């Protein structure tokens, strides 16, 4: 077969590869290109497999033409009541529950309706990336870079729900460097988890709102609360939907829906909830404190706790990315003759790696055509 061109977490080429289910790596979702990814990523995103037979493909195209995404009711922002009508107190369920939205039609799944998934092309290997469930690295022989490995977002450390990434041998390593600043060095994870457990137990009489991105980090937090604290947190919306995908993949998680009978009962006392960090707002804390007559505290688990001060009661550097030391270790262990950096302060990290003896450059230094992987389909084992 002739050479095929693959866009790696970008729009471009003839095929699209999605390394994991975070939206900043899903540019191809909803577009015209066939997509390949891991089974778990496809499940989280709601990607359907492409029909194999011509008749099935025609039927699928006909269905796609008829698909109309469900209308999502939008609730108006609370404003001063100009008619001076008496407001009713919101219950905890109303405060914590997601806006009205069909449970099986999250934003990503509505977008995915326009995309179809294909099998992994022959000659390409996918390996775990350690970033979240379903996150993968790609390994392949290419026309322009020899044997290449692309990490996507990765980490070498084990998490609570996924194992760390293996380091792949290659000629050219494309690596993400979100935390590629040499001054960033994540502390030992067991110590971070101990600090989180200590803080949670010290504040066990308070309502605790734990912030983590709905896809990946929220599930790590649910696992932490289940395992280290022996509690079952309140989880709703997209985070709960992704928890279900984790369970389907064999990861044991326990949570309660905010509008369930069990969730309502749990919220009669001090409880824990896992939610997106943008919801950790003083207004929500104030409403919950008024309804429950109980102190409300917020905590955020993120690698950015190492970089900047965050406006929460507590912040813990629990990251699902590699730091500079891990990036350097991978670059050297891979045997790569060249390391190309993306998804961070690329030139700064490249300079630091060069100072450590690694031939590194930023992806911006390449011509646009060079950022699309060219490989000979059918080659490889």
C-alpha positions as a Python dict, from the first residue, in 0.01 Angstrom:
ca = {
    (1, 'X'): (0, 0, 0),
    (2, 'X'): (101, 361, -41),
    (3, 'X'): (197, 596, 237),
    (4, 'X'): (-82, 719, 464),
    (5, 'X'): (-77, 1045, 659),
    (6, 'X'): (-196, 1055, 1021),
    (7, 'X'): (-286, 1361, 1225),
    (8, 'X'): (-178, 1291, 1584),
    (9, 'X'): (-429, 1466, 1813),
    (10, 'X'): (-477, 1728, 1540),
    (11, 'X'): (-685, 1778, 1228),
    (12, 'X'): (-474, 1682, 929),
    (13, 'X'): (-378, 1392, 708),
    (14, 'X'): (-605, 1111, 591),
    (15, 'X'): (-656, 940, 929),
    (16, 'X'): (-691, 1086, 1278),
    (17, 'X'): (-537, 943, 1593),
    (18, 'X'): (-684, 1046, 1931),
    (19, 'X'): (-445, 963, 2214),
    (20, 'X'): (-700, 1010, 2495),
    (21, 'X'): (-1041, 1154, 2576),
    (22, 'X'): (-947, 1507, 2688),
    (23, 'X'): (-1103, 1767, 2462),
    (24, 'X'): (-775, 1946, 2382),
    (25, 'X'): (-661, 1626, 2208),
    (26, 'X'): (-988, 1558, 2024),
    (27, 'X'): (-969, 1807, 1736),
    (28, 'X'): (-1076, 1535, 1492),
    (29, 'X'): (-1392, 1449, 1686),
    (30, 'X'): (-1699, 1531, 1481),
    (31, 'X'): (-1490, 1586, 1167),
    (32, 'X'): (-1479, 1394, 838),
    (33, 'X'): (-1166, 1187, 908),
    (34, 'X'): (-1186, 825, 1025),
    (35, 'X'): (-1048, 797, 1378),
    (36, 'X'): (-850, 529, 1558),
    (37, 'X'): (-789, 512, 1931),
    (38, 'X'): (-807, 270, 2224),
    (39, 'X'): (-1129, 88, 2316),
    (40, 'X'): (-1159, 277, 2645),
    (41, 'X'): (-1115, 615, 2474),
    (42, 'X'): (-1381, 525, 2218),
    (43, 'X'): (-1616, 426, 2500),
    (44, 'X'): (-1561, 750, 2693),
    (45, 'X'): (-1611, 960, 2378),
    (46, 'X'): (-1905, 758, 2247),
    (47, 'X'): (-1731, 674, 1918),
    (48, 'X'): (-1900, 412, 1703),
    (49, 'X'): (-1707, 160, 1496),
    (50, 'X'): (-1717, 223, 1121),
    (51, 'X'): (-1936, -28, 932),
    (52, 'X'): (-1734, -292, 751),
    (53, 'X'): (-1966, -358, 455),
    (54, 'X'): (-2063, -117, 180),
    (55, 'X'): (-2436, -156, 253),
    (56, 'X'): (-2377, -88, 624),
    (57, 'X'): (-2172, 222, 540),
    (58, 'X'): (-2457, 357, 325),
    (59, 'X'): (-2706, 296, 603),
    (60, 'X'): (-2476, 469, 854),
    (61, 'X'): (-2441, 775, 628),
    (62, 'X'): (-2820, 789, 596),
    (63, 'X'): (-2856, 774, 976),
    (64, 'X'): (-2596, 1047, 1024),
    (65, 'X'): (-2789, 1273, 785),
    (66, 'X'): (-3098, 1230, 1001),
    (67, 'X'): (-2929, 1277, 1339),
    (68, 'X'): (-3029, 1592, 1519),
    (69, 'X'): (-2845, 1646, 1847),
    (70, 'X'): (-3086, 1667, 2140),
    (71, 'X'): (-3179, 2015, 2250),
    (72, 'X'): (-3030, 2088, 2591),
    (73, 'X'): (-3243, 2315, 2809),
    (74, 'X'): (-3041, 2612, 2927),
    (75, 'X'): (-3125, 2748, 3269),
    (76, 'X'): (-3098, 3126, 3301),
    (77, 'X'): (-2837, 3259, 3543),
    (78, 'X'): (-2983, 3353, 3879),
    (79, 'X'): (-3047, 3731, 3882),
    (80, 'X'): (-3212, 3974, 4117),
    (81, 'X'): (-3586, 3914, 4119),
    (82, 'X'): (-3723, 4234, 3972),
    (83, 'X'): (-4081, 4131, 4042),
    (84, 'X'): (-3990, 4077, 4408),
    (85, 'X'): (-4135, 3728, 4406),
    (86, 'X'): (-4028, 3507, 4689),
    (87, 'X'): (-3750, 3265, 4604),
    (88, 'X'): (-3762, 2910, 4723),
    (89, 'X'): (-3464, 2763, 4899),
    (90, 'X'): (-3265, 2530, 4681),
    (91, 'X'): (-3207, 2181, 4809),
    (92, 'X'): (-2862, 2029, 4813),
    (93, 'X'): (-2961, 1814, 4517),
    (94, 'X'): (-3064, 2118, 4314),
    (95, 'X'): (-2738, 2288, 4399),
    (96, 'X'): (-2510, 1996, 4318),
    (97, 'X'): (-2705, 1827, 4038),
    (98, 'X'): (-2601, 1904, 3679),
    (99, 'X'): (-2822, 2118, 3456),
    (100, 'X'): (-3096, 1928, 3277),
    (101, 'X'): (-2924, 1719, 3013),
    (102, 'X'): (-2989, 1375, 2862),
    (103, 'X'): (-2762, 1140, 3057),
    (104, 'X'): (-2624, 964, 2751),
    (105, 'X'): (-2569, 1276, 2539),
    (106, 'X'): (-2284, 1470, 2694),
    (107, 'X'): (-2118, 1733, 2478),
    (108, 'X'): (-1841, 1499, 2360),
    (109, 'X'): (-2088, 1224, 2274),
    (110, 'X'): (-2307, 1462, 2074),
    (111, 'X'): (-1999, 1575, 1882),
    (112, 'X'): (-1891, 1214, 1830),
    (113, 'X'): (-2213, 1142, 1643),
    (114, 'X'): (-2043, 1277, 1332),
    (115, 'X'): (-1735, 1054, 1365),
    (116, 'X'): (-1663, 689, 1304),
    (117, 'X'): (-1388, 476, 1450),
    (118, 'X'): (-1171, 243, 1243),
    (119, 'X'): (-943, -43, 1353),
    (120, 'X'): (-581, 40, 1436),
    (121, 'X'): (-398, 45, 1100),
    (122, 'X'): (-156, -241, 1038),
    (123, 'X'): (198, -140, 1124),
    (124, 'X'): (94, 88, 1410),
    (125, 'X'): (111, -6, 1779),
    (126, 'X'): (-70, 160, 2067),
    (127, 'X'): (85, 144, 2415),
    (128, 'X'): (-43, 277, 2753),
    (129, 'X'): (44, 639, 2832),
    (130, 'X'): (-34, 642, 3207),
    (131, 'X'): (-231, 966, 3179),
    (132, 'X'): (-586, 833, 3228),
    (133, 'X'): (-796, 533, 3133),
    (134, 'X'): (-755, 463, 2760),
    (135, 'X'): (-467, 709, 2708),
    (136, 'X'): (-215, 567, 2463),
    (137, 'X'): (116, 632, 2293),
    (138, 'X'): (165, 554, 1926),
    (139, 'X'): (465, 361, 1789),
    (140, 'X'): (528, 321, 1418),
    (141, 'X'): (783, 329, 1140),
    (142, 'X'): (750, 650, 940),
    (143, 'X'): (884, 788, 614),
    (144, 'X'): (1006, 1115, 759),
    (145, 'X'): (1131, 1034, 1112),
    (146, 'X'): (1230, 666, 1116),
    (147, 'X'): (1072, 472, 1404),
    (148, 'X'): (867, 723, 1599),
    (149, 'X'): (695, 726, 1935),
    (150, 'X'): (435, 991, 2018),
    (151, 'X'): (350, 1004, 2387),
    (152, 'X'): (36, 1215, 2391),
    (153, 'X'): (-12, 1327, 2753),
    (154, 'X'): (180, 1079, 2966),
    (155, 'X'): (333, 1000, 3301),
    (156, 'X'): (568, 724, 3412),
    (157, 'X'): (429, 703, 3767),
    (158, 'X'): (142, 469, 3852),
    (159, 'X'): (-188, 636, 3935),
    (160, 'X'): (-475, 501, 4142),
    (161, 'X'): (-671, 390, 3835),
    (162, 'X'): (-399, 338, 3569),
    (163, 'X'): (-43, 209, 3547),
    (164, 'X'): (245, 432, 3440),
    (165, 'X'): (361, 449, 3078),
    (166, 'X'): (631, 218, 2940),
    (167, 'X'): (924, 394, 2774),
    (168, 'X'): (933, 299, 2405),
    (169, 'X'): (1249, 264, 2196),
    (170, 'X'): (1247, 486, 1888),
    (171, 'X'): (1450, 705, 1650),
    (172, 'X'): (1232, 1013, 1707),
    (173, 'X'): (1033, 1087, 2020),
    (174, 'X'): (741, 1329, 2006),
    (175, 'X'): (667, 1413, 2371),
    (176, 'X'): (430, 1640, 2557),
    (177, 'X'): (589, 1880, 2804),
    (178, 'X'): (304, 2040, 2998),
    (179, 'X'): (527, 2048, 3306),
    (180, 'X'): (855, 2067, 3118),
    (181, 'X'): (998, 2343, 3333),
    (182, 'X'): (1307, 2197, 3508),
    (183, 'X'): (1200, 2372, 3830),
    (184, 'X'): (885, 2157, 3848),
    (185, 'X'): (946, 1829, 4029),
    (186, 'X'): (640, 1645, 4156),
    (187, 'X'): (668, 1506, 4509),
    (188, 'X'): (631, 1136, 4579),
    (189, 'X'): (269, 1041, 4515),
    (190, 'X'): (233, 841, 4835),
    (191, 'X'): (322, 1153, 5031),
    (192, 'X'): (67, 1361, 4838),
    (193, 'X'): (-205, 1104, 4904),
    (194, 'X'): (-113, 1097, 5273),
    (195, 'X'): (-144, 1476, 5287),
    (196, 'X'): (-485, 1456, 5120),
    (197, 'X'): (-599, 1188, 5365),
    (198, 'X'): (-475, 1388, 5663),
    (199, 'X'): (-655, 1705, 5548),
    (200, 'X'): (-979, 1515, 5480),
    (201, 'X'): (-980, 1346, 5821),
    (202, 'X'): (-896, 1670, 6002),
    (203, 'X'): (-1203, 1827, 5841),
    (204, 'X'): (-1438, 1529, 5859),
    (205, 'X'): (-1716, 1735, 6019),
    (206, 'X'): (-1726, 1969, 5717),
    (207, 'X'): (-1870, 1930, 5371),
    (208, 'X'): (-1574, 1870, 5138),
    (209, 'X'): (-1585, 1968, 4772),
    (210, 'X'): (-1302, 1800, 4581),
    (211, 'X'): (-1215, 1956, 4246),
    (212, 'X'): (-1084, 1749, 3956),
    (213, 'X'): (-1139, 1757, 3582),
    (214, 'X'): (-1440, 1545, 3490),
    (215, 'X'): (-1245, 1311, 3264),
    (216, 'X'): (-958, 1132, 3436),
    (217, 'X'): (-881, 1331, 3751),
    (218, 'X'): (-1234, 1301, 3894),
    (219, 'X'): (-1205, 923, 3876),
    (220, 'X'): (-868, 933, 4054),
    (221, 'X'): (-1035, 1136, 4330),
    (222, 'X'): (-1327, 894, 4358),
    (223, 'X'): (-1077, 608, 4390),
    (224, 'X'): (-882, 803, 4653),
    (225, 'X'): (-1196, 873, 4858),
    (226, 'X'): (-1309, 510, 4828),
    (227, 'X'): (-970, 359, 4915),
    (228, 'X'): (-805, 600, 5159),
    (229, 'X'): (-1110, 742, 5337),
    (230, 'X'): (-1360, 456, 5305),
    (231, 'X'): (-1625, 701, 5183),
    (232, 'X'): (-1858, 720, 4883),
    (233, 'X'): (-1860, 1069, 4727),
    (234, 'X'): (-2140, 1252, 4549),
    (235, 'X'): (-2067, 1269, 4175),
    (236, 'X'): (-2290, 1394, 3894),
    (237, 'X'): (-2284, 1511, 3534),
    (238, 'X'): (-2003, 1426, 3296),
    (239, 'X'): (-1777, 1300, 3577),
    (240, 'X'): (-2035, 1032, 3668),
    (241, 'X'): (-2069, 937, 3302),
    (242, 'X'): (-1693, 883, 3277),
    (243, 'X'): (-1697, 688, 3607),
    (244, 'X'): (-1939, 448, 3437),
    (245, 'X'): (-1692, 401, 3151),
    (246, 'X'): (-1415, 325, 3401),
    (247, 'X'): (-1634, 62, 3568),
    (248, 'X'): (-1708, -94, 3228),
    (249, 'X'): (-1330, -124, 3182),
    (250, 'X'): (-1291, -306, 3514),
    (251, 'X'): (-1192, -17, 3744),
    (252, 'X'): (-1381, -40, 4073),
    (253, 'X'): (-1536, 293, 4172),
    (254, 'X'): (-1823, 379, 4405),
    (255, 'X'): (-2015, 707, 4397),
    (256, 'X'): (-2366, 840, 4458),
    (257, 'X'): (-2577, 1052, 4224),
    (258, 'X'): (-2681, 1381, 4391),
    (259, 'X'): (-3047, 1329, 4306),
    (260, 'X'): (-3064, 963, 4415),
    (261, 'X'): (-3228, 849, 4739),
    (262, 'X'): (-2888, 734, 4866),
    (263, 'X'): (-2728, 1062, 4766),
    (264, 'X'): (-2996, 1265, 4942),
    (265, 'X'): (-2952, 1056, 5255),
    (266, 'X'): (-2573, 1098, 5247),
    (267, 'X'): (-2613, 1477, 5222),
    (268, 'X'): (-2800, 1492, 5552),
    (269, 'X'): (-2461, 1482, 5725),
    (270, 'X'): (-2108, 1590, 5634),
    (271, 'X'): (-2037, 1457, 5287),
    (272, 'X'): (-1777, 1465, 5009),
    (273, 'X'): (-1844, 1560, 4650),
    (274, 'X'): (-1623, 1544, 4341),
    (275, 'X'): (-1684, 1810, 4080),
    (276, 'X'): (-1513, 2014, 3806),
    (277, 'X'): (-1280, 2280, 3949),
    (278, 'X'): (-1471, 2567, 3788),
    (279, 'X'): (-1763, 2481, 4017),
    (280, 'X'): (-1552, 2531, 4331),
    (281, 'X'): (-1691, 2880, 4378),
    (282, 'X'): (-1767, 3073, 4696),
    (283, 'X'): (-2130, 3109, 4584),
    (284, 'X'): (-2179, 2733, 4581),
    (285, 'X'): (-2001, 2696, 4915),
    (286, 'X'): (-2221, 2969, 5061),
    (287, 'X'): (-2542, 2807, 4939),
    (288, 'X'): (-2444, 2467, 5072),
    (289, 'X'): (-2340, 2616, 5407),
    (290, 'X'): (-2678, 2794, 5433),
    (291, 'X'): (-2880, 2483, 5346),
    (292, 'X'): (-2683, 2240, 5563),
    (293, 'X'): (-2576, 2476, 5842),
    (294, 'X'): (-2232, 2326, 5814),
    (295, 'X'): (-1886, 2450, 5717),
    (296, 'X'): (-1796, 2391, 5350),
    (297, 'X'): (-1434, 2346, 5235),
    (298, 'X'): (-1289, 2307, 4886),
    (299, 'X'): (-978, 2116, 4772),
    (300, 'X'): (-820, 2094, 4427),
    (301, 'X'): (-597, 1808, 4306),
    (302, 'X'): (-375, 1928, 4021),
    (303, 'X'): (-15, 1959, 3913),
    (304, 'X'): (-69, 2334, 3888),
    (305, 'X'): (-52, 2342, 4268),
    (306, 'X'): (325, 2326, 4214),
    (307, 'X'): (324, 2629, 3987),
    (308, 'X'): (74, 2883, 4121),
    (309, 'X'): (-138, 2967, 4424),
    (310, 'X'): (-495, 2845, 4381),
    (311, 'X'): (-807, 3003, 4534),
    (312, 'X'): (-924, 2696, 4730),
    (313, 'X'): (-896, 2596, 5094),
    (314, 'X'): (-642, 2331, 4998),
    (315, 'X'): (-451, 2232, 4684),
    (316, 'X'): (-257, 1911, 4632),
    (317, 'X'): (-2, 1842, 4351),
    (318, 'X'): (-162, 1519, 4230),
    (319, 'X'): (-79, 1527, 3860),
    (320, 'X'): (-151, 1297, 3567),
    (321, 'X'): (140, 1444, 3365),
    (322, 'X'): (515, 1380, 3361),
    (323, 'X'): (747, 1637, 3516),
    (324, 'X'): (1084, 1739, 3369),
    (325, 'X'): (1275, 1453, 3536),
    (326, 'X'): (1039, 1194, 3385),
    (327, 'X'): (1061, 1360, 3045),
    (328, 'X'): (1441, 1353, 3060),
    (329, 'X'): (1440, 989, 3174),
    (330, 'X'): (1215, 890, 2883),
    (331, 'X'): (1419, 1088, 2630),
    (332, 'X'): (1739, 912, 2733),
    (333, 'X'): (1590, 564, 2778),
    (334, 'X'): (1418, 571, 2437),
    (335, 'X'): (1748, 596, 2252),
    (336, 'X'): (1590, 864, 2033),
    (337, 'X'): (1827, 1062, 1812),
    (338, 'X'): (1582, 1351, 1820),
    (339, 'X'): (1313, 1463, 2069),
    (340, 'X'): (1036, 1695, 1948),
    (341, 'X'): (828, 1871, 2214),
    (342, 'X'): (463, 1975, 2213),
    (343, 'X'): (180, 2084, 2444),
    (344, 'X'): (389, 2305, 2671),
    (345, 'X'): (654, 2576, 2678),
    (346, 'X'): (822, 2379, 2403),
    (347, 'X'): (1129, 2587, 2324),
    (348, 'X'): (1213, 2640, 2691),
    (349, 'X'): (1191, 2268, 2760),
    (350, 'X'): (1392, 2187, 2445),
    (351, 'X'): (1667, 2421, 2565),
    (352, 'X'): (1673, 2250, 2907),
    (353, 'X'): (1692, 1905, 2747),
    (354, 'X'): (1974, 2015, 2516),
    (355, 'X'): (2163, 2135, 2824),
    (356, 'X'): (2120, 1781, 2961),
    (357, 'X'): (2267, 1627, 2645),
    (358, 'X'): (1945, 1548, 2456),
    (359, 'X'): (1895, 1653, 2092),
    (360, 'X'): (1564, 1833, 2138),
    (361, 'X'): (1360, 2091, 1949),
    (362, 'X'): (1013, 2242, 1967),
    (363, 'X'): (738, 2129, 1731),
    (364, 'X'): (709, 2491, 1615),
    (365, 'X'): (1054, 2456, 1458),
    (366, 'X'): (914, 2201, 1210),
    (367, 'X'): (738, 2278, 885),
    (368, 'X'): (360, 2217, 910),
    (369, 'X'): (386, 1922, 672),
    (370, 'X'): (640, 1756, 904),
    (371, 'X'): (394, 1746, 1194),
    (372, 'X'): (175, 1491, 1013),
    (373, 'X'): (302, 1132, 1047),
    (374, 'X'): (360, 950, 717),
    (375, 'X'): (373, 571, 744),
    (376, 'X'): (364, 275, 508),
    (377, 'X'): (44, 87, 589),
    (378, 'X'): (90, -285, 613),
    (379, 'X'): (449, -272, 731),
    (380, 'X'): (544, -409, 1072),
    (381, 'X'): (455, -723, 1257),
}
